[in-house]
Amino acid sequence: MRFYEGDHAYEVERVLDPATQVHSGWRYNVYRIRPTHELLRSGDAPTQDGAEKAGRKKLAELVKAEREGKNIKPQHAA
């Protein structure tokens, strides 16, 4: 599920164990969608509700930081 808020969005998705394909938790991703689509942050949570709350919180933090003029750099895959 992806939720849009202005120039940003967050999504939550199920995480599956690659070996067993059993549901093992939830992941949230926060994006800047304008002017380009960039992954800003991501994280994991044990429940869908937890991932949604964490995604909304991180999105609010990033939007506030950008409004204050801070340069938010995209997250790079490890």
C-alpha positions as CSV (number, residue, x, y, z in Angstrom):
1,M,0.0,0.0,0.0
2,R,1.3,3.4,-0.9
3,F,0.1,6.6,0.7
4,Y,0.8,10.0,-0.9
5,E,1.4,13.3,0.9
6,G,2.4,16.2,-1.4
7,D,5.7,15.5,-3.0
8,H,6.4,12.5,-0.8
9,A,4.9,9.0,-0.2
10,Y,5.4,6.1,2.1
11,E,4.5,2.5,1.5
12,V,4.2,-0.7,3.6
13,E,4.8,-4.1,2.3
14,R,5.0,-7.7,3.7
15,V,8.5,-9.1,4.1
16,L,8.8,-12.8,3.2
17,D,11.6,-15.1,4.3
18,P,13.4,-15.9,1.0
19,A,14.1,-19.5,2.1
20,T,10.6,-20.4,3.3
21,Q,8.4,-17.7,1.7
22,V,6.8,-17.4,5.2
23,H,5.7,-13.9,6.3
24,S,8.3,-12.5,8.6
25,G,7.3,-8.9,9.2
26,W,6.6,-5.6,7.5
27,R,8.8,-3.0,5.8
28,Y,8.1,0.7,5.2
29,N,9.7,2.8,2.5
30,V,9.6,6.6,2.4
31,Y,10.0,8.3,-1.0
32,R,10.4,11.8,-2.5
33,I,8.3,11.5,-5.6
34,R,8.8,14.9,-7.1
35,P,10.9,16.0,-9.0
36,T,12.3,12.5,-9.1
37,H,11.4,9.2,-7.5
38,E,14.0,8.6,-4.7
39,L,14.0,6.2,-1.7
40,L,14.7,8.4,1.3
41,R,14.4,5.9,4.2
42,S,13.2,2.4,4.9
43,G,12.8,0.3,8.0
44,D,11.2,-2.8,9.4
45,A,8.4,-3.5,11.9
46,P,6.9,-6.7,13.3
47,T,3.3,-5.6,12.4
48,Q,1.5,-3.8,9.6
49,D,0.2,-1.2,12.0
50,G,3.8,-0.7,13.4
51,A,5.2,-0.2,9.9
52,E,2.4,2.3,9.0
53,K,3.1,4.3,12.2
54,A,6.8,4.3,11.6
55,G,6.4,5.2,8.0
56,R,4.1,8.2,8.8
57,K,6.5,9.3,11.6
58,K,9.6,9.2,9.4
59,L,7.7,10.9,6.5
60,A,6.7,13.8,8.9
61,E,10.3,14.1,10.1
62,L,11.7,14.3,6.6
63,V,9.0,16.8,5.3
64,K,9.7,19.0,8.4
65,A,13.5,18.8,7.8
66,E,13.0,19.8,4.1
67,R,10.8,22.7,5.0
68,E,13.5,23.9,7.4
69,G,15.9,23.9,4.4
70,K,17.9,20.8,5.4
71,N,19.2,18.7,2.5
72,I,17.8,15.1,2.8
73,K,20.0,12.7,0.9
74,P,18.5,9.5,-0.5
75,Q,19.2,6.2,1.3
76,H,21.6,3.9,-0.5
77,A,21.2,0.1,-0.5
78,A,23.7,-1.6,1.7
